[in-house]
Amino acid sequence: MLNNLHSKKRIQLLIGFLIGIGFGFLLQKGGVTQYDVIMQQLLLEDFTVVKIMLTAVLAGMIGVHLLRSFGLAQLHPKPGSIGSSVIGGLIFGVGFGLLGYCPGTGAGAVAQGAIDALVGGIVGMLIGAGLFAALFPKLESGVLHKGDFGAKTFPELLRVNSWVVVAAVSAMIVGLLFWIEKAGL
């Protein structure tokens, strides 16, 4: 069934579109499409965003590894480097700090009528993507490949079964979520 679906690009786009709408709905319901919630997170006053992100990482990590265990999914990690991580983090962080939205929360905020997310966010993302595309040849031959660490996953690096890493990371996330709640953050 999944191999058949893999060859049908229009159905894949439709599924992605519907999942995106669902994701945006859940972001909105979680309150993280509101500028004030995001800014309070950046000021370390409201940890709603962290709680939602950690819960999503936990559910996604377990879900992907379950699908993989049943042969319904495969991992295709992309190679990375310190240079690309630093450049990507700076671009994301500056945009996030200046605007108060990340790409997902910005799109969700636009869907609920936030003009600042539309003008500053979506337009800013398009301009930023264009600038990055224009600069990419120079960046690729220079800083993007500095500190290359390949396409290895943590289980591969640690030479352990992936479920060992999933269990350890899950325990850390659950512990952190309990600590955040207990601290009243």
N, C-alpha and C positions, 0 to 999 in steps of 0.2 A: 504494500500500500504506500509506504513512504517513498520508495524508489519511484513509483508512478507519479507521486506528487512532486518529486524533485524535478521532473522534466516539464512540469506545467507552470511556466513563469507567471502567467496571469493569475492563477489560483494562489500562488505564493504571494504575489503582491496584494491580493484581496485579503488573505489571511494576515499578512503583516499590517495592513491598514486597519483591520478589525481589532487586532491585538493592540495596536497603537491607540485606538480610541478607548479601549478598555483600560490601558495603562494610564492614559490621561484622566479618565474618569476616577480611577483609584488615587491618582496624585491629588486631584481636586478634592475628593472625599477625605483624604488624609490631611488636607489643609496646607500642603506644601506648594501650592500655586499662588499663595498669597505673599506679596512682597514683604510684609511685616514679619511673617514667620521665618522666611529665609534670612532676613537681616538679623533677627534675634538669634538665629543659629550661628551666623557669622560672628556675632558679638558674644557667643557662648552663653546666651541667656535662655534659649529654648531649644531643646534637643529633639524636637519632633522630626526634623529632617534626618538626623542620625538614626533615630529609632526606625523610621520607615526604610532607610537605605540598608541598615543591618538586617532587618527582617527580609527584605528583598534578596539580599546576598545569600542569606541562609536558605530561603526557599528555592532560589535559583540553583544554588550549588548542589543541594540535595536532589532536586528535580533532574538536573542535567546528568548527575552521576547515576541516578536510578535508570533513566532512559538509556544511558550508555551501558549499564550492567545488563539490561535486557536486549541489547543489540539494536535499539531504536534510534540511537544517536551516536555520532562520532565527534571527537574533539579535533579541531584543526587550529592549534595555536599558531599565532603569527610571531615572527621573530621581533625582538624588541631591543632597545638599547637605553642607556642612561640618557644620552643626548635627546632621543625622541621623547622620552618620558618627561624630561625637564622642559623642553619646548612646548609639548602638549599641555603639561601642567601649568606653565606660565600663561599660555593663551587662554586656557579654561579658567584659571584662577583670576586673571585680570578681568575678563568678561563677567564672571560670576560676581566678583566684588564690586565692579562698577555698576552693573545693571541690577543685581539682586536676583537673577534667574540663571539657572543652567538651561541647556537646550530643552530638556524634557519639561521642566517646570515652566519655562518660557512659552512653549507651545500650549501647555495646559492653561496658562494665564491668558493667552490670546483667545483661546476657545471660550473662556468665560468673560471676555470683553475688556481685558487690560490693554489699553492703548500703549502704555509705556513698554510693555513686553512686545507688542507688535512693531512699533517704530524703532525702539532701541534694541530689542532682542532679535527678532527675526531678520530685520534689515541689517543689524550689526553682525549676525551670524553669516549672512550671505556675503557681506563685505569682507569679513574675516576669512571666510573660506576662499574667496577670490584672491585675496592678498596671499594667503598661504599657498594656493595653487601657483600663483605667479612667482613666488619665492622658492617653491619646492625644488627646482633643479639645483639651485645654489645650496639650499639646506641639505639636500640629499647627498651631495658630494662632500659635505663638510660635517656639520654638527650632528645630524640625525643618526649617524652610524657610530658615533663615539661611545665606547663602552658597550659594544654589542654583547648581548647575553643569549642570543639565539631564540629558538622556539620551544624551549623546555618548560614543562610544567613543574610545580613544586614536588609532586610525587616522583617525577623523573629525577629531579635534582637530588632529592633525599633518598632515592632508591627504595621507596616503600609503596605499598599498595595505596591506590588513590583514596580508599575508604579510611585509611589511617589519617590522612590529611583532612578529609571531610569531617571525621569525628573530632579531631583536635580543633579545627577552626570553628566547628559548630559549638563545641563546648565554650570556646573563648567568646563567641558572639553572644550566646545565651547568658554567660556570666556578665558580660559587659552590659547587656540589656537589663538584667536584674539590678546591677549596680546603678545604672542611670535612673531606673525607676525608684530604687531605694533612696537615692540622693535627691529625689524630687526634681530632677532636671528635665 
